[in-house]
Amino acid sequence: MVSQQKVKEWVDLYLSHINEITPEVHVRDEEGYKFRAVDTFQQNFNLEAPDLAAMLERSIEDNNLVAGSWYFPRKMLLIFAEEHESETRNTLRELFDEDKLVAERIDVAESTFNRLMEARNRELGETAHSFIGIRFLSLLLGYRFPKGHNALKPREWKMFCGFLDEDFRIPNHTSSGTQYETFKPYIEKIREYIKGISQVQNLRDQLTRGLSFRDEEFYWMAQNVIYVTARVLAGRRGAEESQQISTSVLERPVEVIGEDGPGGMEFPLEEYLENFIVRNWRNIDFGESLTLYVDDEGTPAQQYPTSEGFIDLLAKDDKDNFVVIELKKGRSNQQVVGQILAYVGWVRNNLAEKNQKVRGIIIAADGNRSLHDAVSMVSDFISVKYYRVKFNFEDPI
């Protein structure tokens, strides 16, 4: 059951964030591009255009809504429009047919594009993924009908719905169309709420200034409030955990494991350690075969947002079990165990199948006795590893 008080709390978190960074920064650096992208689509989309691919390229801006290091549905849609113009045109026509049920339209479109991708992979001997699923198809609907459809980012939307309703769950393998319908009543609650808030109205006006698109029904403002608050909430949870750990380290004498402390060098920031591991994943010996998890949206699980904070890295082992990886650039203590246990619990309750196990690995430069004592109580699914970085010079040959 949706809590109206929770709706208010969610919006209050959003407005607090806006006040902290200023509306100008929010519009310029955070969310303004999304509203411009809707306007671009509205100005250029014409399903009867002779050159379908060229029209779609003009209509769909190349931004992080439709493209990323792993996520490339815009590119694949353009390829399909060139290689299968008639079928792609008919599929989009069906997707945008408002006389039919939206859940069915989404599922049919996804199935069609999956079939085209499979045929292309067979022809080229590849195993690529188009990632034309709920995220991209709902985005197209939101572009085409911004007064009546929601553009979804399932990770953040699940956080939002779980915040409003503690009993909210979407079972694994639920079809994209059914997921869309499941999210809808939760989005409607917040959309109706924000329509009556003057500060949100003013932000809407700033985000659409100079555009033909005005977002009169607040569908894109609802998307804005849900996404931004989800990221803020996850970031604050993670920051609170980090602060607790930092404070604990300062307040307690640290009993180091090993007399000489950590070997090698430390990364100055955890972000550097994280990016180094991701970029060199295939060359790193984890002591087992691990693969960085990529969700159904095509997004790699680096800084994976959850209601407990951001998971640094989420991987899978060769038995298809989840592995939560928590990184600490320097010396760590027992506080990190509570942090990683929260993430393991979240993955177990929100991502894992019944037959999938979830475990965690803490990677740090070093640790104290309290860390190892804490891990010893949960050693069947939590382990610790110390990273070592060496920097050597060699003479040219």
C-alpha positions as CSV (number, residue, x, y, z in Angstrom):
1,M,0.0,0.0,0.0
2,V,1.3,3.4,-1.0
3,S,2.1,5.8,1.9
4,Q,1.2,9.4,1.2
5,Q,3.6,10.4,3.9
6,K,6.4,8.6,2.0
7,V,5.4,10.4,-1.2
8,K,5.9,13.7,0.6
9,E,9.2,12.5,2.0
10,W,10.5,11.6,-1.4
11,V,9.6,14.9,-2.9
12,D,11.0,16.7,0.1
13,L,14.4,15.0,-0.6
14,Y,14.2,16.1,-4.2
15,L,13.5,19.7,-3.2
16,S,16.2,19.7,-0.6
17,H,18.7,18.6,-3.2
18,I,17.5,21.3,-5.6
19,N,17.9,23.9,-2.9
20,E,21.4,22.6,-2.1
21,I,22.7,22.7,-5.7
22,T,20.4,25.6,-7.0
23,P,17.8,25.3,-9.7
24,E,20.2,26.7,-12.2
25,V,22.7,23.9,-11.8
26,H,19.9,21.3,-11.8
27,V,18.6,22.6,-15.1
28,R,22.0,23.1,-16.7
29,D,24.0,20.2,-15.5
30,E,21.5,17.5,-14.3
31,E,18.2,17.2,-16.0
32,G,17.7,19.9,-18.6
33,Y,19.0,17.7,-21.5
34,K,16.1,15.3,-21.0
35,F,13.5,17.9,-21.6
36,R,15.4,19.2,-24.7
37,A,15.5,15.6,-26.0
38,V,11.7,15.4,-25.8
39,D,11.4,18.6,-27.7
40,T,13.8,17.4,-30.4
41,F,11.8,14.2,-30.8
42,Q,8.5,16.2,-31.0
43,Q,10.0,18.5,-33.6
44,N,11.5,15.8,-35.9
45,F,9.5,12.6,-35.6
46,N,7.5,11.6,-38.6
47,L,6.8,7.9,-39.1
48,E,5.9,8.4,-42.7
49,A,9.3,10.0,-43.6
50,P,10.8,8.3,-46.7
51,D,14.1,7.7,-45.0
52,L,13.2,6.1,-41.7
53,A,16.8,5.8,-40.3
54,A,17.7,9.4,-41.1
55,M,14.4,10.6,-39.5
56,L,15.1,8.6,-36.3
57,E,18.7,9.8,-36.1
58,R,17.4,13.4,-36.1
59,S,14.6,12.6,-33.7
60,I,16.5,10.7,-31.0
61,E,19.3,12.7,-29.5
62,D,22.5,10.8,-28.8
63,N,22.7,11.2,-25.0
64,N,23.0,8.9,-22.0
65,L,19.3,8.1,-22.1
66,V,20.0,6.0,-25.2
67,A,23.7,5.3,-25.3
68,G,26.6,4.4,-23.0
69,S,29.7,2.3,-22.8
70,W,27.5,-0.8,-22.8
71,Y,24.0,0.5,-23.5
72,F,23.3,1.2,-27.2
73,P,19.7,0.7,-28.2
74,R,19.6,3.9,-30.3
75,K,22.4,2.6,-32.5
76,M,20.6,-0.7,-32.9
77,L,17.3,0.9,-33.8
78,L,19.0,2.9,-36.5
79,I,20.6,-0.3,-37.8
80,F,17.3,-2.1,-37.9
81,A,15.7,0.9,-39.6
82,E,18.3,0.5,-42.4
83,E,18.4,-3.3,-42.6
84,H,14.7,-3.9,-42.0
85,E,13.0,-0.6,-42.8
86,S,9.4,-1.9,-43.3
87,E,9.4,-4.2,-40.3
88,T,10.9,-1.5,-38.0
89,R,8.4,1.1,-39.3
90,N,5.5,-1.2,-38.6
91,T,6.8,-2.1,-35.2
92,L,7.0,1.5,-34.2
93,R,3.6,2.1,-35.6
94,E,2.2,-0.7,-33.4
95,L,4.1,0.6,-30.4
96,F,2.5,4.1,-30.8
97,D,-1.0,2.8,-31.5
98,E,-2.9,4.2,-28.5
99,D,-6.0,2.1,-29.3
100,K,-4.1,-1.0,-28.1
101,L,-3.1,-1.9,-24.5
102,V,0.3,-0.4,-23.7
103,A,1.6,-3.6,-22.0
104,E,0.9,-5.6,-25.1
105,R,2.5,-3.0,-27.4
106,I,5.7,-3.0,-25.3
107,D,6.0,-6.8,-25.2
108,V,5.4,-7.2,-29.0
109,A,7.9,-4.5,-29.9
110,E,10.5,-6.0,-27.6
111,S,9.9,-9.5,-29.0
112,T,10.2,-8.2,-32.6
113,F,13.5,-6.4,-32.0
114,N,14.9,-9.4,-30.1
115,R,14.0,-11.6,-33.1
116,L,15.8,-9.1,-35.5
117,M,18.8,-9.1,-33.2
118,E,19.0,-12.9,-33.0
119,A,18.8,-13.1,-36.8
120,R,21.6,-10.5,-37.1
121,N,23.8,-12.4,-34.6
122,R,23.4,-15.6,-36.5
123,E,24.3,-13.9,-39.8
124,L,27.4,-12.2,-38.3
125,G,28.4,-15.0,-35.8
126,E,28.0,-12.6,-32.9
127,T,26.3,-12.6,-29.5
128,A,25.4,-8.9,-29.2
129,H,22.4,-7.5,-27.4
130,S,20.2,-4.7,-28.7
131,F,19.0,-3.7,-25.2
132,I,15.7,-2.5,-26.7
133,G,13.6,-3.4,-23.6
134,I,11.5,-1.6,-21.1
135,R,13.9,1.3,-20.6
136,F,14.2,2.2,-24.2
137,L,10.7,1.4,-25.3
138,S,9.2,3.4,-22.4
139,L,11.5,6.2,-23.4
140,L,10.2,6.2,-26.9
141,L,6.6,6.2,-25.6
142,G,7.5,9.1,-23.3
143,Y,9.0,11.0,-26.3
144,R,6.1,10.3,-28.5
145,F,3.3,10.9,-25.9
146,P,4.8,13.1,-23.2
147,K,1.3,13.9,-21.9
148,G,0.4,10.3,-21.2
149,H,3.4,8.0,-20.8
150,N,6.3,7.5,-18.5
151,A,10.0,7.0,-19.4
152,L,11.3,4.5,-16.9
153,K,14.7,3.6,-15.5
154,P,13.9,0.3,-13.7
155,R,16.7,0.4,-11.2
156,E,15.7,3.7,-9.8
157,W,12.0,3.1,-10.2
158,K,12.2,-0.1,-8.1
159,M,13.9,2.0,-5.3
160,F,11.2,4.6,-5.5
161,C,8.3,2.1,-5.4
162,G,10.0,0.2,-2.5
163,F,10.3,3.5,-0.6
164,L,6.6,4.2,-1.0
165,D,5.4,0.6,-0.4
166,E,7.5,-1.8,1.6
167,D,5.6,-4.7,0.1
168,F,6.5,-3.7,-3.5
169,R,8.0,-6.5,-5.5
170,I,8.4,-7.3,-9.2
171,P,9.2,-11.0,-9.7
172,N,12.1,-11.9,-11.9
173,H,11.2,-12.6,-15.5
174,T,8.2,-10.3,-15.4
175,S,7.5,-9.1,-18.9
176,S,8.5,-5.5,-19.8
177,G,4.9,-4.6,-20.5
178,T,3.7,-6.0,-17.1
179,Q,6.5,-4.1,-15.4
180,Y,5.4,-0.9,-17.1
181,E,1.9,-1.4,-15.8
182,T,3.1,-2.3,-12.3
183,F,5.1,1.0,-12.0
184,K,2.2,3.1,-13.3
185,P,0.1,3.6,-10.1
186,Y,3.1,4.5,-8.1
187,I,4.2,7.1,-10.6
188,E,0.6,8.5,-10.7
189,K,0.8,9.1,-7.0
190,I,3.8,11.3,-7.2
191,R,2.7,13.0,-10.5
192,E,-0.5,14.1,-8.9
193,Y,1.3,15.3,-5.8
194,I,3.9,17.4,-7.5
195,K,1.4,19.1,-9.8
196,G,0.2,21.1,-6.8
197,I,3.7,22.2,-5.5
198,S,4.7,25.7,-6.7
199,Q,8.4,25.1,-6.4
200,V,8.1,22.0,-8.7
201,Q,5.9,24.1,-11.1
202,N,8.7,26.7,-11.2
203,L,11.3,24.1,-11.9
204,R,9.2,22.7,-14.7
205,D,9.0,26.1,-16.2
206,Q,12.8,26.5,-16.1
207,L,13.4,23.1,-17.5
208,T,11.1,23.7,-20.5
209,R,12.0,27.4,-21.1
210,G,12.6,28.1,-24.8
211,L,11.1,24.7,-25.8
212,S,7.8,23.9,-27.6
213,F,7.5,21.0,-25.1
214,R,6.0,22.3,-21.9
215,D,5.3,19.1,-19.9
216,E,1.8,20.3,-19.0
217,E,0.9,17.0,-17.3
218,F,4.1,16.6,-15.3
219,Y,5.0,13.2,-16.7
220,W,8.6,14.2,-17.3
221,M,8.8,16.1,-14.0
222,A,7.7,12.9,-12.3
223,Q,10.5,11.1,-14.1
224,N,12.8,13.9,-12.9
225,V,11.8,13.7,-9.3
226,I,11.9,9.9,-9.1
227,Y,15.3,9.5,-10.8
228,V,17.1,12.4,-9.0
229,T,15.8,11.4,-5.6
230,A,16.7,7.8,-6.1
231,R,20.3,8.8,-6.9
232,V,20.4,11.3,-4.0
233,L,19.0,8.7,-1.5
234,A,21.5,6.0,-2.5
235,G,24.3,8.5,-2.4
236,R,23.4,9.7,1.1
237,R,23.1,6.2,2.4
238,G,26.5,5.4,1.1
239,A,27.9,8.7,2.5
240,E,26.5,7.9,5.9
241,E,28.1,4.5,5.9
242,S,31.4,6.0,4.8
243,Q,31.2,8.7,7.5
244,Q,30.5,6.0,10.2
245,I,33.5,4.1,9.0
246,S,35.8,7.1,8.9
247,T,34.7,8.2,12.4
248,S,35.2,4.8,13.8
249,V,38.7,4.6,12.4
250,L,39.5,8.0,13.9
251,E,38.1,7.1,17.3
252,R,39.6,3.7,17.8
253,P,43.2,2.5,18.0
254,V,43.8,0.4,14.9
255,E,45.4,-3.0,15.4
256,V,46.9,-3.8,12.0
257,I,47.2,-7.3,10.7
258,G,50.9,-7.7,9.9
259,E,53.7,-5.6,11.4
260,D,54.6,-3.6,8.3
261,G,51.2,-2.5,7.2
262,P,50.0,-2.7,3.7
263,G,52.5,-3.6,1.0
264,G,52.8,-1.6,-2.2
265,M,50.9,1.7,-2.8
266,E,47.4,2.9,-2.1
267,F,45.0,4.6,-4.5
268,P,44.3,8.2,-3.4
269,L,40.5,7.8,-3.9
270,E,38.2,4.8,-3.9
271,E,36.9,6.0,-7.3
272,Y,40.4,5.4,-8.8
273,L,40.6,1.9,-7.4
274,E,37.1,1.1,-8.7
275,N,37.8,2.4,-12.2
276,F,41.2,0.7,-12.3
277,I,39.5,-2.7,-11.5
278,V,36.7,-2.2,-14.1
279,R,39.1,-1.2,-16.8
280,N,41.5,-4.0,-16.1
281,W,38.9,-6.6,-15.2
282,R,40.1,-9.3,-17.5
283,N,43.7,-9.0,-16.3
284,I,42.9,-9.1,-12.5
285,D,43.2,-12.4,-10.7
286,F,40.3,-12.5,-8.2
287,G,41.2,-16.0,-7.3
288,E,38.1,-17.2,-9.3
289,S,36.3,-16.4,-12.5
290,L,34.1,-13.3,-12.0
291,T,32.1,-11.3,-14.6
292,L,30.8,-7.8,-14.0
293,Y,27.0,-8.0,-13.9
294,V,25.1,-6.2,-16.7
295,D,21.4,-5.7,-16.0
296,D,18.6,-6.0,-18.5
297,E,19.0,-2.3,-19.4
298,G,22.5,-3.0,-20.6
299,T,24.1,-1.1,-17.7
300,P,27.2,-2.5,-16.0
301,A,26.9,-2.8,-12.2
302,Q,29.5,-0.2,-11.2
303,Q,28.1,2.1,-8.5
304,Y,24.9,0.1,-8.6
305,P,22.1,2.1,-6.8
306,T,20.1,0.4,-4.1
307,S,18.0,1.6,-1.2
308,E,21.0,0.9,1.0
309,G,23.4,3.0,-1.0
310,F,25.6,2.4,-4.0
311,I,27.2,-1.1,-4.5
312,D,30.8,-0.4,-5.7
313,L,30.8,-3.4,-8.0
314,L,28.3,-6.2,-8.5
315,A,29.6,-9.4,-10.2
316,K,28.6,-13.0,-11.0
317,D,30.7,-16.1,-10.5
318,D,31.0,-19.0,-12.9
319,K,28.0,-20.7,-11.2
320,D,25.8,-17.6,-11.9
321,N,25.8,-16.5,-8.3
322,F,25.9,-12.8,-7.3
323,V,29.1,-11.4,-5.8
324,V,28.9,-8.0,-4.1
325,I,32.3,-6.2,-4.1
326,E,32.9,-3.4,-1.6
327,L,36.1,-1.4,-2.0
328,K,38.1,0.5,0.5
329,K,41.2,2.3,-0.7
330,G,43.0,2.2,2.6
331,R,42.8,0.4,5.9
332,S,39.4,-0.9,6.9
333,N,37.7,-2.2,10.1
334,Q,34.6,-4.0,11.2
335,Q,32.2,-1.3,10.1
336,V,32.5,-2.3,6.5
337,V,31.0,-5.7,7.3
338,G,27.6,-4.2,8.2
339,Q,27.7,-2.2,5.0
340,I,28.3,-5.2,2.8
341,L,25.8,-7.3,4.6
342,A,23.1,-4.7,3.8
343,Y,24.1,-4.8,0.2
344,V,24.1,-8.6,0.1
345,G,20.6,-8.7,1.7
346,W,19.3,-6.2,-0.8
347,V,20.6,-8.2,-3.8
348,R,19.2,-11.4,-2.3
349,N,15.8,-9.8,-1.9
350,N,15.6,-7.8,-5.1
351,L,17.8,-9.5,-7.8
352,A,18.6,-13.1,-7.0
353,E,16.5,-16.0,-8.0
354,K,15.6,-18.6,-5.4
355,N,18.4,-20.9,-6.5
356,Q,21.0,-18.1,-6.7
357,K,23.4,-17.5,-3.8
358,V,24.7,-14.0,-2.9
359,R,28.0,-13.4,-1.2
360,G,30.4,-10.5,-0.7
361,I,34.1,-9.7,-1.0
362,I,35.7,-6.8,0.8
363,I,38.7,-5.4,-1.0
364,A,41.0,-3.1,1.0
365,A,44.6,-2.0,1.3
366,D,44.7,-3.5,4.8
367,G,42.5,-4.2,7.9
368,N,42.6,-4.5,11.6
369,R,41.8,-7.4,14.0
370,S,38.2,-6.2,14.5
371,L,37.5,-6.6,10.7
372,H,38.7,-10.2,10.7
373,D,36.8,-11.0,13.9
374,A,33.6,-9.6,12.3
375,V,34.1,-11.5,9.0
376,S,34.8,-14.7,10.9
377,M,31.2,-14.7,12.0
378,V,29.9,-14.6,8.4
379,S,32.8,-16.3,6.7
380,D,30.5,-18.6,4.7
381,F,29.5,-15.7,2.5
382,I,31.7,-12.8,3.2
383,S,35.5,-12.7,2.6
384,V,38.3,-10.2,2.7
385,K,41.1,-9.6,0.1
386,Y,43.9,-7.0,0.2
387,Y,44.9,-5.3,-3.0
388,R,48.6,-4.6,-3.8
389,V,49.8,-2.1,-6.4
390,K,53.4,-2.0,-7.5
391,F,55.0,0.6,-9.7
392,N,58.3,-0.3,-11.4
393,F,60.5,1.4,-14.0
394,E,62.3,-0.5,-16.7
395,D,65.0,0.6,-19.0
396,P,64.1,0.6,-22.7
397,I,65.4,-2.3,-24.7
